[in-house]
Amino acid sequence: MVNAKQGWLANIRHLKSPHHDQRPDPQDVSLLVIHYISLPPEQFGGGFIDDFFLGKLNPSIHPYFAEIYQVRVSAHFLIERDGRVTQYVSLQDRAWHAGLSCFNGRDKCNDYSIGIELEGSNQQPFTQQQYVKLAELTQQIMALYPQITPERIVGHCDIAPERKIDPGQYFEWDKYLKSLG
């Protein structure tokens, strides 16, 4: 399931992002944050999310990329439209996914959270394959980090409401949470 010493889940694709650092307290992982991303906006596939999280996004490919290619961001996981899961950052490390954020009065959510990106947008529903993989991944994470309970699974919009709307209007929270059992 996981190489506990290194924080990498088994049986999924691994691409190690340079955009991470050490958590202040690796034992203090107690929040799961759901996001969405598409690159270019509203387009899926092409491997551009990988390039972005790896710091290799080519600014000449698309005008939007010229605006963001130097941004240093990552998530622990990405679930693509077809359900493929990629891990970019060890669970023991702090991925740079939440930015300025606060949960229950506690700032700096990256310090104590795990970030999962869904390939998607606020303009269309997520796929069934994504919900299946998200439930499986969430169950693995909750088994490893029992402080993460359904009440501590949030959207980016919940921890940064002034800045973010993801996972957006099409994310089916009831469906997802019921699938966790």
C-alpha positions in Angstrom: 0.0 0.0 0.0 2.7 2.5 1.0 6.4 2.7 1.7 5.7 4.2 5.1 9.4 5.2 5.5 9.3 7.3 2.4 5.5 8.3 2.2 4.9 7.0 -1.4 1.9 4.9 -2.1 2.3 1.7 -4.1 0.8 0.8 -7.4 0.4 4.4 -8.8 2.6 6.6 -11.0 5.3 8.6 -9.2 6.7 11.9 -10.5 8.8 13.7 -7.9 8.1 17.4 -7.8 10.8 19.8 -6.6 8.1 22.0 -5.3 7.8 20.8 -1.7 9.6 21.0 1.6 9.6 19.4 5.0 6.5 19.6 7.2 7.0 21.3 10.5 5.6 18.1 12.2 5.2 15.0 10.0 3.0 13.5 12.6 0.5 16.3 12.4 -1.3 15.4 9.1 -5.0 15.9 9.8 -6.6 17.5 6.8 -7.4 16.5 3.2 -8.0 19.2 0.6 -9.7 18.5 -2.7 -8.8 20.8 -5.7 -9.3 20.9 -9.5 -6.9 21.9 -12.2 -6.9 22.0 -16.0 -4.0 23.2 -18.2 -4.7 25.1 -20.4 -7.9 26.1 -18.6 -10.8 23.9 -19.7 -8.6 21.5 -21.6 -7.7 18.0 -20.5 -4.8 15.7 -21.3 -1.5 16.6 -22.8 0.6 16.2 -19.7 0.8 19.9 -18.9 -0.2 19.4 -15.3 2.8 17.1 -14.8 5.0 19.7 -16.4 3.6 22.4 -14.1 4.1 20.4 -10.9 7.6 19.4 -12.1 8.6 23.0 -12.9 9.0 22.2 -16.6 6.0 24.0 -18.2 7.0 25.4 -21.5 5.8 29.1 -21.7 5.8 29.1 -25.5 3.2 26.3 -25.9 0.1 28.4 -24.8 -0.4 32.1 -23.8 -1.7 31.0 -20.3 1.5 29.0 -19.7 3.6 32.2 -20.1 1.7 33.7 -17.2 2.2 30.7 -14.8 5.3 28.7 -15.8 7.4 30.2 -13.0 4.9 29.5 -10.3 6.1 26.9 -7.9 3.2 24.7 -7.0 2.5 21.0 -6.4 0.0 18.6 -4.9 0.5 15.2 -3.3 -1.8 13.6 -6.0 -3.5 14.2 -9.3 -6.4 12.1 -10.5 -6.8 12.5 -14.3 -10.1 12.2 -16.2 -9.5 8.5 -17.0 -8.8 7.7 -13.3 -5.0 7.6 -13.5 -3.4 8.6 -10.2 0.0 10.3 -10.0 1.8 11.1 -6.7 4.2 14.1 -6.9 5.1 14.6 -3.2 5.7 12.2 -0.4 2.9 12.2 2.2 5.6 13.0 4.8 6.5 16.2 3.0 4.6 19.5 2.6 3.2 20.0 -0.9 2.5 23.5 -2.0 -1.2 23.3 -2.9 -3.2 25.4 -0.5 -1.5 28.8 -0.4 -2.8 31.3 2.0 -5.4 29.2 3.9 -7.1 28.6 7.2 -9.1 25.7 8.6 -11.0 26.0 12.0 -8.9 29.0 12.9 -5.5 27.3 12.1 -3.5 28.9 9.3 -1.0 27.4 6.9 -3.0 24.4 5.8 -0.1 23.0 3.7 1.7 22.3 7.0 -0.8 19.6 8.1 -2.8 18.7 4.9 -2.6 16.4 1.9 -3.7 17.9 -1.4 -5.5 16.0 -4.1 -6.0 17.6 -7.5 -8.8 16.4 -9.8 -8.3 17.1 -13.5 -11.3 19.2 -14.1 -12.9 22.6 -14.0 -15.9 24.5 -12.7 -17.6 24.1 -16.1 -18.3 20.4 -16.3 -18.8 17.3 -14.1 -16.0 15.0 -13.0 -15.8 11.5 -14.3 -17.0 8.3 -12.6 -13.4 7.0 -12.8 -12.3 10.0 -10.8 -14.8 9.4 -8.0 -13.8 5.7 -7.8 -10.1 6.5 -7.6 -10.7 9.5 -5.2 -12.6 7.2 -2.8 -9.9 4.5 -3.0 -7.1 7.1 -2.5 -9.0 8.8 0.4 -9.5 5.4 2.2 -5.8 4.7 1.9 -4.9 8.1 3.3 -7.4 7.9 6.1 -6.0 4.5 7.1 -2.5 6.0 7.3 -3.6 9.2 8.9 -6.6 8.5 11.3 -6.8 12.2 12.2 -8.3 12.7 8.8 -12.0 12.1 9.2 -14.9 12.9 6.8 -15.3 16.2 8.8 -11.7 17.1 8.0 -12.0 16.6 4.2 -12.6 20.0 2.5 -12.5 21.8 -0.7 -9.9 24.4 -1.5 -12.8 26.8 -1.4 -13.4 26.0 2.3 -9.9 27.0 3.4 -9.3 29.9 1.0 -12.8 31.2 0.3 -11.7 34.7 -0.8 -9.4 33.2 -3.5 -10.6 29.8 -4.6 -13.8 28.0 -5.7 -12.5 24.5 -6.3 -13.5 21.7 -6.4 -16.4 23.7 -7.8 -20.1 23.5 -8.5 -20.0 20.0 -10.2 -18.2 18.2 -7.4 -20.6 15.7 -5.8 -19.8 15.9 -2.2 -22.6 13.5 -1.1 -21.6 10.9 -3.6 -17.9 11.1 -2.7 -18.5 11.0 1.1 -21.0 8.1 0.9 -18.4 6.2 -1.1 -16.0 6.3 1.8 -18.3 4.0 3.8 
